Amino acid sequence: MEEAEQRFVERMARLAVEEGLPRIGGYLLGYLLVHDGRHSLDDLVAALEVSKGSVSTNARMLERVGFVRRTTVPGDRRDYYELVKAPWEHMFAVMQRRMTRFRDALDEGLAMLPPGRENSRVRLQEWRQFYDCLLDDMDDQIKTWHERHAAGNGAHG
């Protein structure tokens, strides 16, 4: 790997750790972002200089969250990994489901509050309104992304 690519991969690893993800997952994501095509487990182990078990575990994790997909090559028994197209849409869908579940829990909390707990009611309502706002904006942001992508082949203006 070239020095600039290595710096980028290292940065992705640091960001992954800051977000509570495994460092190797960040290495793998960074590597796949800057290297086209499919990569076998052995290729990834050699490129990242980490254990086969770590690459395999982290590739499966990235597959579960929708960032990479496992593919095969006819006549080759090995698995290959590559980035999925538009992983951010899957990521947004996961975030929307999480926020919706949290908002629904807040509704449940509001429904169970007995009379006389107005401070609690105000707090729960405020949190619920915040999640409603985020969820509404997420739908708008995905729509805006599709419009920009279609109009400018991904250019942001």
N, C-alpha and C positions, 0 to 999 in steps of 0.2 A: 504494500500500500504506500502511496506517496505521502510525504510529510503533511501536506495540507489536508488530505483525506483522513489521515490518522488523527489530526487535531479535531476535525469535525466529529469523527466517531467517538473520540474521548469526550467531547462536549456533550454529545447525545447521551453518553453513559452517565455523566454527571447530572444532566437534567433528569434522566430516568430515576436516579437515586433520590434527587430532591422531591420527586413526585411519588416516592414510595415504591418504585419498581426496582427490580434487580438490575444491577450494573450491567450484567451480561446481556440482558434484554435491550438495554440502551445501545450497547456495542453492536448488537445484531441489527437493530433498527437503523442505526446510523450507517452501517456497512451496506445494508440493502437499499438505502436511499441513494447512495452514490455509485452503486454498481448495478448495472442493468441485468435483467434476465433472471434465470433460475440458478440456484446454487445448491449443491449437494451438502449434506452434513459434513462430509470430509473436507470439502472446499472451505466451508465456513470455519471449521476448527483450525485449519491451516492459516487462513487469513487473519483470524482474530486471536490466534495463539492462546486458546482456552480449551478446556476439556470437552470431549464429545458429549458427556452427560450434561454439562452446563449449556452447551449450544442446543442440544435436543430439548431439554426442559424449557429453555427460554423461547425457542422457536414454537413449541406447543402453546406456551402462554401467549405469545404474540398472535398465534393463530386463533386462540379462543377470543381474544379481544378484537379480532377482525382486521389486524394490520398486515398479516402475511397469510399466504395459503400454501398448502402442501400440494405438490404436483408429482407426477411420475413421467418418465420417458419410456416409450415403448422399447422393450428389450433390456431395460435396466431395472434392477430390483430396488435400487436406492430411491429414497425420497428426496425431493428437491423443494426448496423454499424460495418464494418470491413475494414481493409486495403486492397487495391487492390494489385495484384501481379505486380511488376515492375512499380511503379508509376513514377519513374525517366524517363522512356521512354515517358510517356505522358508529363511530365514536359519539357523534351528536345524538344518535338514536338511543344509545346506552345511557348517556347523560339525561336525556329527556325522560326515559323510563325511571331512572333513579329519582329525579326531581318530582315526577308525578307520584311515586310511592311516598316520598317524604311529604308532599302536599296533602295526600290522602290521609296520612297519619295525623297531620295537623287538623284536618277536618274531624277525625275521630276524637282527637283531644278536645276540640271545641264542643262537640256533641256531648261529651261526658262531663264537662265542667258543671258543677252545681251552681245555683244562683249565689251571688255575692262574691264571686271570684273575678271581678271586673279587670283587675290588673293582669291576671293570667289570660283572660279572654282577649284583651287588647294585644298582648304579646303574641299569642297564637295567631290572631287575625293578621297582625303585621307580617309575621313570618309567612303566612299563607299568601298574602298579597305579593310579597317579594317573589315567591316561587311562581305565582301566576304571571308576573311580569317577565321573569326569566323565560318561562316556557313559551309565552307569546313571542318574545323576541327571537327565540331559537327558531321557531317556524319561519319568521320573517327573514332571519339570516340565511337559512338554507335556501329559501326562495331567491334572495338577492344573489347568493353564490351561483345558483343555476343560471340566472339571467346574465350575470357578468361573464360567466364561463362560456355561455352560448354566444354572447355578443363579441367577446374579445379573445376567445380561445384561452381563457384563464387569466387574462390581464386584469389587474385591479386598478381602478382609477380613482 
